[in-house]
Amino acid sequence: MMSTTTATGYEFWTPTAQQNPYPIYQKIREDIPVIQRDHTWMLSRHRDVAALLPDRRMSAIRGQLNYLEEGERSEFQALIDANRYMILFLDPPDHSRLRSLVAQAFSARRIEGLRERIGELVDMLLADVEPGQPWDLIDTLANPLPGLVIAELIGVPTTDQDDFTRWANDYGAWLGAWRADEELRQRANKSAGELSDYIRAMIAERRKSPSDDLLTGLVQAEEEGEKLTEPELVSTIFLILFAGNETTTNLIGNGMLALLRHRDALEQLRADPSLMRTAIEELLRYDGPVQLTTRFVNEPIELEGHLIEPGMQIEFLLGAANRDPEQFDEPDQLNLARRPNRHIGFGHGIHFCLGAPLARAEGQIAIAELLRRYPNLEVAQENVVWRDNPILRGLTGLRLVS
């Protein structure tokens, strides 16, 4: 969770700053690029973030339920078990073993094979959007699309996808929250228990009757005699649900808003669809779905005369690093043809997002279809509202008229 700074003027997690945190990021980068707040250090320059994110002197182990008293832990056992073996929260050697096994199933070939189906789902979700009528991009397309794609990728039958999506949304809302919320935690724990039971039943079925889906690939993945255990499989599915859902929703929502606010870039992309791949990278850099990540320090780290001691936390401001003029020419400009583009919107190092190819594919296909279908697309609300979350940046809704 975020700690409180005593340095006024640098609070990018206030409701006002959430509308546009980038001026605050710029101020932090220029004034105090290495800043300590209580037991937390905050880094905002691209060079510092890129250098230290992969540093093995830090740990990715950071459980959201470690603060629970022993008596409380049994009440939230479903959530504890769901998080226990997530590679996002593991260090080597456990991380290395699990990631190598998961990577076998989460192959580029499998993701590329989904592109046609992603296009069909986009068509289905946009089928009822009438020209000239206001509609909400988040509710209609950006939010449901990733859940449907992941459900099909895993192999969830159509008849069960509504329940599957509800369980996943409850869990993701809690894991993505940056403030403690008892109601979210209770609902997430109930859904985590139901979803875990469902996943275990699916695992048993795939072991008896393999299929051509990701879950079968995970069940069958093997390296040097090692396979994923059932608890590891359950945690991996939870991670895929969380990492693949909200981040892709925000990529589509944030990306379309950026294009609609930069009509020249939008028309450039519409006229030259071959720019789509570099455009998605630029949208990830310009206003990415993940703005911040954390690590805990295990060994002393010296940075520009500052000693960061074991037991302290480092917050890496990915959103600030992605607008750093030391790394990017005219960083506040949206340049869809930007090359090179060494953004860190998907992280950096051993925890680089395994689902990045899937998020890219969904973003490319969804945005390309929106531009193709709706030549007169406009924002149909005076002010947009961002979720109150400095970690995961996304819109509560985006009313459009086509």
C-alpha positions in Angstrom: 0.0 0.0 0.0 1.1 3.6 -0.6 2.7 5.4 2.3 2.2 9.1 3.1 4.7 11.7 2.0 5.5 14.9 3.9 6.9 16.5 0.8 4.0 18.7 -0.4 3.4 19.1 -4.1 4.3 15.6 -5.0 1.1 13.7 -4.2 0.1 12.0 -7.4 -2.5 9.7 -5.7 -4.9 12.5 -4.9 -8.3 12.5 -6.8 -7.3 15.7 -8.6 -3.9 14.4 -9.7 -5.4 11.1 -10.9 -7.0 13.1 -13.7 -3.5 13.8 -15.0 -0.6 12.6 -12.9 2.1 13.4 -15.5 2.8 17.0 -14.4 3.4 15.6 -10.9 5.6 12.9 -12.3 7.6 15.6 -14.1 8.0 17.6 -10.9 9.2 14.6 -9.0 11.7 13.6 -11.7 13.2 17.1 -11.9 13.1 18.0 -8.2 13.6 14.7 -6.2 14.1 11.7 -8.5 15.3 9.6 -5.5 13.0 10.4 -2.6 12.5 8.7 0.8 9.1 8.6 2.4 9.2 6.8 5.8 10.3 3.2 4.9 9.7 3.7 1.2 11.9 5.0 -1.6 10.4 6.3 -4.8 12.2 6.2 -8.1 10.9 8.1 -11.2 13.8 8.3 -13.8 13.9 5.7 -16.6 17.5 4.9 -16.0 17.0 4.2 -12.3 13.8 2.1 -12.8 15.3 0.1 -15.7 18.5 -0.6 -13.7 17.0 -1.6 -10.4 13.8 -3.4 -11.4 15.8 -6.6 -12.4 18.2 -6.2 -9.4 18.4 -9.4 -7.4 19.1 -7.5 -4.2 15.4 -7.0 -4.0 12.4 -9.3 -3.5 9.0 -9.4 -5.3 7.5 -11.3 -2.4 4.8 -8.9 -1.2 1.6 -10.5 0.1 -1.5 -8.4 0.6 -2.7 -10.6 3.5 0.5 -10.8 5.5 -1.0 -8.3 8.0 -3.8 -10.6 9.0 -3.8 -12.0 12.6 -3.5 -15.8 12.9 -7.1 -16.1 13.8 -8.2 -14.2 10.7 -6.1 -16.1 8.3 -8.4 -19.2 8.2 -11.3 -16.9 7.3 -9.5 -15.8 4.2 -7.8 -19.0 3.3 -9.2 -19.0 -0.3 -7.5 -15.7 -1.0 -4.2 -16.8 0.7 -4.2 -20.0 -1.4 -5.0 -18.1 -4.6 -2.0 -15.8 -4.1 0.5 -18.3 -2.7 2.2 -19.5 -5.9 1.8 -16.5 -8.2 5.0 -15.9 -10.1 4.3 -12.2 -9.8 5.0 -12.5 -6.1 7.9 -15.0 -6.1 11.7 -14.8 -6.3 14.2 -17.3 -7.9 14.5 -20.2 -7.7 10.7 -20.7 -7.3 10.0 -18.0 -9.8 12.4 -19.4 -12.4 10.9 -22.9 -12.2 7.3 -21.8 -12.4 7.8 -19.2 -15.1 9.6 -21.6 -17.4 6.7 -24.1 -17.0 4.0 -21.4 -17.6 5.9 -20.0 -20.6 5.6 -23.3 -22.4 1.9 -23.1 -22.3 1.6 -19.4 -22.8 3.4 -19.5 -26.2 3.5 -16.9 -29.0 2.0 -19.6 -31.3 -1.0 -20.1 -29.0 -1.6 -16.3 -28.7 -1.2 -15.7 -32.5 -3.7 -18.5 -33.1 -6.3 -16.5 -31.1 -6.2 -13.4 -33.2 -9.1 -14.5 -35.5 -11.2 -15.4 -32.5 -10.4 -12.0 -30.8 -11.7 -10.3 -33.9 -15.0 -12.3 -33.8 -15.5 -11.4 -30.1 -14.9 -7.7 -30.9 -17.5 -7.9 -33.7 -20.0 -9.6 -31.3 -19.5 -7.0 -28.6 -19.9 -4.1 -31.0 -22.9 -5.6 -32.9 -25.5 -3.5 -31.0 -23.7 -0.2 -31.3 -25.9 2.0 -33.5 -24.5 4.9 -35.4 -25.2 8.2 -33.8 -26.2 6.7 -30.5 -24.1 7.3 -27.3 -22.5 4.2 -25.9 -19.9 3.3 -23.3 -16.6 1.9 -24.5 -15.6 0.4 -21.2 -18.9 -1.4 -20.5 -19.5 -2.4 -24.1 -16.0 -3.6 -25.2 -12.9 -2.8 -23.1 -14.1 -4.5 -20.0 -15.9 -7.7 -21.3 -13.4 -8.5 -24.1 -10.4 -9.6 -22.0 -12.5 -11.8 -19.7 -14.1 -13.5 -22.7 -10.7 -14.0 -24.4 -9.1 -15.5 -21.2 -12.1 -17.7 -20.5 -11.8 -19.2 -24.1 -8.0 -19.4 -23.8 -8.3 -21.4 -20.6 -11.1 -23.5 -22.0 -14.1 -22.4 -20.0 -17.4 -23.6 -21.6 -19.7 -20.8 -22.9 -22.3 -21.9 -20.4 -20.0 -21.1 -17.5 -18.4 -17.9 -18.7 -20.8 -15.5 -16.9 -19.9 -17.1 -13.5 -16.3 -17.3 -14.4 -16.2 -13.6 -15.3 -18.0 -12.6 -12.1 -15.6 -14.6 -9.9 -12.6 -13.1 -11.8 -13.9 -9.5 -11.5 -14.5 -9.9 -7.8 -11.0 -11.2 -7.3 -9.4 -8.6 -9.6 -11.2 -5.7 -7.9 -9.7 -6.7 -4.6 -6.2 -7.4 -5.8 -6.1 -4.2 -7.9 -7.3 -2.0 -5.0 -4.7 0.1 -3.3 -6.7 0.8 -0.2 -7.9 -1.8 2.3 -11.6 -2.5 1.7 -13.3 -5.1 3.9 -16.3 -5.5 1.6 -14.1 -6.1 -1.4 -12.0 -8.6 0.5 -15.0 -10.5 1.8 -16.6 -10.7 -1.7 -13.2 -11.6 -3.3 -12.6 -14.4 -0.8 -16.1 -15.9 -1.5 -15.5 -15.8 -5.3 -11.9 -17.0 -4.9 -13.2 -20.1 -3.1 -15.8 -20.8 -5.7 -13.4 -20.2 -8.6 -10.7 -22.4 -7.0 -13.2 -25.3 -6.8 -14.2 -24.7 -10.4 -10.5 -24.6 -11.5 -9.7 -27.8 -9.6 -12.5 -29.6 -11.3 -11.3 -28.4 -14.7 -7.8 -29.6 -13.9 -9.1 -33.0 -13.0 -11.0 -33.1 -16.3 -8.0 -32.0 -18.4 -5.9 -34.7 -16.8 -8.4 -37.3 -17.9 -9.3 -35.7 -21.2 -6.7 -33.2 -22.6 -7.9 -30.5 -24.9 -6.4 -27.8 -27.1 -6.4 -25.0 -24.5 -4.1 -23.2 -22.1 -5.2 -25.2 -19.1 -4.2 -28.4 -20.8 -0.9 -26.9 -21.7 -0.3 -25.9 -18.1 -1.3 -29.3 -16.9 1.1 -31.0 -19.4 4.0 -28.5 -19.1 7.1 -30.3 -17.9 10.8 -29.4 -17.6 13.5 -31.6 -16.1 10.9 -33.8 -14.6 9.1 -30.9 -12.9 5.4 -30.2 -13.4 3.1 -27.6 -11.9 1.3 -28.9 -8.8 -2.4 -28.4 -8.4 -2.0 -25.4 -6.0 0.5 -23.8 -8.4 -1.9 -24.3 -11.3 -4.7 -22.7 -9.3 -2.5 -19.6 -8.5 -1.4 -19.4 -12.1 -4.9 -19.2 -13.4 -5.7 -16.5 -10.9 -2.7 -14.5 -12.0 -3.7 -14.9 -15.7 -7.2 -13.6 -14.8 -6.0 -10.6 -12.9 -3.0 -9.6 -15.1 -4.9 -10.2 -18.4 -8.2 -8.6 -17.4 -7.8 -5.1 -16.0 -4.6 -4.2 -17.7 -6.0 -4.9 -21.2 -9.2 -3.1 -20.3 -7.2 0.0 -19.4 -5.0 -0.3 -22.5 -8.0 -0.2 -24.8 -9.7 2.6 -22.7 -6.7 4.8 -22.1 -5.5 4.2 -25.7 -8.7 5.2 -27.4 -9.1 8.3 -25.2 -5.5 9.4 -26.1 -6.3 8.9 -29.8 -9.6 10.8 -29.6 -7.8 13.7 -27.8 -5.1 13.7 -30.6 -7.1 13.7 -33.8 -4.1 14.0 -36.1 -2.6 10.8 -34.6 -6.0 9.1 -34.9 -6.4 10.0 -38.6 -2.7 9.0 -39.2 -3.5 5.5 -37.8 -6.7 5.2 -39.7 -5.0 6.1 -42.9 -2.1 3.8 -42.3 -3.1 0.6 -40.3 0.4 -0.7 -40.7 1.4 1.6 -37.8 -0.8 -0.3 -35.4 2.0 -2.3 -33.7 4.2 0.7 -33.0 1.0 2.7 -32.1 0.1 0.2 -29.3 3.7 0.5 -27.9 3.3 4.3 -27.9 -0.1 4.1 -26.2 1.4 1.8 -23.5 4.2 4.4 -23.0 2.0 7.5 -23.2 -0.7 6.5 -20.7 -0.1 3.0 -19.6 -2.4 0.8 -17.6 0.2 0.0 -14.9 1.7 3.1 -13.3 3.6 1.7 -10.4 5.1 -1.5 -9.0 7.0 -2.3 -5.8 9.9 -4.4 -4.5 11.3 -5.0 -1.0 15.0 -4.6 -0.4 17.0 -7.6 0.9 20.5 -6.2 0.6 21.9 -2.7 0.9 21.6 -0.6 -2.3 23.5 2.6 -2.8 22.0 5.1 -5.3 23.6 8.5 -5.9 24.7 8.8 -2.3 21.6 7.4 -0.8 21.7 4.1 1.2 18.6 2.0 0.7 18.6 -0.4 3.6 17.2 -4.0 3.9 13.6 -4.1 4.9 12.7 -0.9 3.0 10.4 -0.8 0.0 11.0 0.8 -3.4 8.2 2.2 -5.5 9.0 2.3 -9.2 7.0 5.0 -11.0 6.6 3.3 -14.4 4.4 6.1 -15.6 7.0 8.7 -14.7 9.8 6.7 -16.3 7.8 6.3 -19.5 7.7 10.1 -19.9 11.4 10.7 -19.0 13.0 13.1 -21.5 16.4 11.4 -20.9 15.0 8.4 -22.7 12.3 9.7 -25.0 12.4 12.7 -27.3 9.4 15.0 -26.7 8.0 12.5 -24.1 4.7 14.3 -23.7 3.9 14.1 -27.4 2.0 11.1 -28.8 4.1 9.8 -31.6 2.6 6.6 -33.1 5.7 5.9 -35.2 8.1 6.3 -32.3 11.3 4.1 -32.7 13.0 3.1 -30.6 10.4 2.9 -27.8 12.0 1.3 -24.7 9.0 1.8 -22.5 8.6 -0.3 -19.4 4.8 -0.5 -19.4 5.0 -4.3 -19.1 7.7 -4.2 -16.5 11.4 -5.1 -16.9 13.6 -8.1 -16.1 12.5 -11.5 -14.9 9.0 -10.3 -14.0 8.3 -8.9 -17.5 4.7 -9.6 -18.2 4.2 -13.1 -19.7 0.8 -12.0 -21.0 2.2 -9.0 -23.0 1.7 -10.6 -26.4 -2.0 -11.3 -25.6 -2.6 -7.7 -24.3 -0.9 -6.3 -27.4 -3.0 -8.5 -29.7 -6.3 -7.5 -28.1 -5.4 -3.8 -28.1 -4.3 -3.9 -31.8 -7.5 -5.8 -32.9 -10.0 -3.8 -30.8 -8.6 -0.3 -31.7 -8.2 -1.2 -35.4 -11.8 -2.3 -35.5 -13.1 0.8 -33.7 -11.3 3.0 -36.2 -12.5 1.0 -39.2 -16.2 0.9 -38.1 -16.6 4.4 -36.8 -15.1 7.2 -38.9 -16.9 9.9 -36.9 -16.1 8.6 -33.4 -16.2 11.3 -30.7 -16.1 11.5 -26.9 -19.7 12.2 -25.7 -19.0 13.4 -22.1 -17.5 16.7 -20.9 -15.3 15.2 -18.2 -13.9 11.7 -17.9 -13.5 10.0 -14.5 -10.5 7.9 -13.6 -10.5 5.2 -11.1 -9.1 6.2 -7.7 -6.1 4.0 -8.0 -2.5 5.3 -8.6 -1.2 1.8 -9.4 -3.7 0.7 -12.1 -4.7 3.6 -14.3 -8.1 3.3 -16.0 -11.4 4.9 -16.7 -14.6 4.3 -14.9 -16.3 4.7 -18.2 -16.0 6.4 -21.6 -19.1 7.6 -23.3 -18.7 7.8 -27.1 -20.9 8.6 -30.0 -20.3 6.9 -33.3 
